């Protein structure tokens, strides 16, 4: 089978691209021909150029956010040169946009879409505003995104985009299957009016992390890995370091908050905090190997965080916020530890207990690794995808 994966930022170092690398490697092993289409950082004759709309409030950008003619035309050229059997879409939204979906349909290509975040239900995509978790946009009251508690004026364009695609059924009409990594995501999609027969729960593939054969594991190392943005809650790690001076906190990642976090650590005299900056996936294993536990500090509802799955698969204890999606993997005191979301005192109490109890930690690590291995078996996921690809093609054929 000839499979085309479409992702808005294939060049990014993210959980989505980690999943994509692991999935495409499996599919090639199974004999599929795999192709990739996405935005390019620099001008490219065959790919649409990436535009960062988060840095601009220009009203003239709104039509481009709704319909990317360049992406549609370049995909048309791509398919004429390289016909495919099925398209597996990841993040489109206001970069590539659903403009490509009718192009795929005209070429008789079935479409499945992995729903990596909540963008189909929330213009801000995180169910998070300035006050905390927010689901006011459900089922389709997207105007709240332009309110003062959310994105303000910057939210007007994403809200307009969401309303346009909602009433035009841009996604629900052309996508044959929506692949939800969690039951929680499935419930969110159903709330938005997604056709029930198109929604399927299918876990993401976990990219293996190469762990050093010989590594000195710390008995007080707490590791955070992720993009340093407000929804990921990295500032909570500074609060944790202040409350647990005996712990060594390592923050791996890059993002707009890096400078602010460095300044906060210096101002607070937090000598037990280490910032590594961005780290490649190949180098991540060294940090996991030396960590006592991995902390998920997110203030938002995570969907299927790759670092959580990678850490559990690598046999590392995880400490995660007690949000609904997290409970799919983290059962408190069994496969990991949960704490009150956004609460530094709760996080510190849980982390202190994890550091002090190696026997309990070891039991949770083993159970967590077994849980991820059972739920995220790569071959089983790839085989199920093959079935969905064939059914997507059958449904696409029936439309014509």
Steps between C-alpha positions, in 0.01 A plus 500: 500500500619852420445717808529879510545664841412870517626710793519879522849509659692181415823684584407563865639312798167410659286218630312488170817458295629240746180299449526553125858371485408188695187433294661546159789272602250228591307546178813471288585180686156370402576563133314828445637783291486807722508864387490828692339834413515808720606861530858602427698745713665654195348565155456168320365441151315184602377583853294785650696741715444506876349821641490562875160663546547519878740792444255709300157654559462621144137458383627438147641166621156357582412376147841327480432333838170362369601395149862450397489509121875443478474178703207373291678572171828345609328190631319471167838505322644252751218250443529520123867415530467255789156329523415355842237264638421673828581823681568507874450857617643633826489875577351715221301783656607852402830402337425245227123539560217268389543643148693182418218262593289546182823458300552159659136409435530589129795262478288224663726494807347392831583721799559418865597767752675457835360760740811609688347796686166669568510750211176365350322592823701795635653782290772532766546118466585444868169555687692757703452872559666750733305365798567131444323209330210627289251311282260788427549459125329160507317400295557785251494837682835597354451874555621455858853465358494871417403595856732676747544182708625303201698629200339844479507663156754240385228238545262657247670339200516144646138538614391607150695211350334249735152636429557488124613138506226405745217628279671379182572159657843524341643217709193288573403481132833386351680304773401134502633420848608711796756309705475598866800404717282501813143436608498858629572635152226280360250653742613852405460433126153358550405814691596711197267301275751274328322205334512211746580245229813693408653518849734219607727465804850404389805556724806676363818312426781562749844574356761292687754697700857376485619472861875489576619156610693652788349800674512628855140538609438777749291438811376862503472599134169644374477544122273723293501462120289716272446826320536792739160658453230607746272198445786259584544662843881502519496771765355237733842333490655812657240487777587134546873574518438767766296261714742207456851647521639148540371405152683564173256638242590475132296689239547372145353703218475834327228755452389857564518464880863384516646843575233574759558167672877548511450843652253362755741226606783752540280744693385224733852371555398157372836333454328162473346581159677413176385622156626294207330683213370295206607134488460261208302181544821301457651676803190481717587152629794629703271733696236232553765254614630731773158621621327369810160608369348694210257783579215606271420856608231583242220732602294398197331173413772298332386257233767235455828656616791316342740575784263337749478187285873495423589538867264222609621272220858567611417394857495842662253607765267776380334774704204650316212745561170336589324591174254261337725400206794418729304233683501289185863415580577619853319315774599665825752295701477219242652621171607846618396789720236768455488847657251787504545684165692826528547459875867534597443378856325184380774437244774549759333260745465230233854551369645484850324167559620360166861595573484352849350163409711309244315171554159649416658693214644183351165322514328792325772511234454134414122524493515818290731343244270199471196722455656699217633185332151347504307811389750629244618188321635641175426200280142475626442871439649480150285197417185680617600801291527280192138396554388862543691608190318239290162600641579868441571423135173307473306793647676746270408284198135495604488882495570482127 
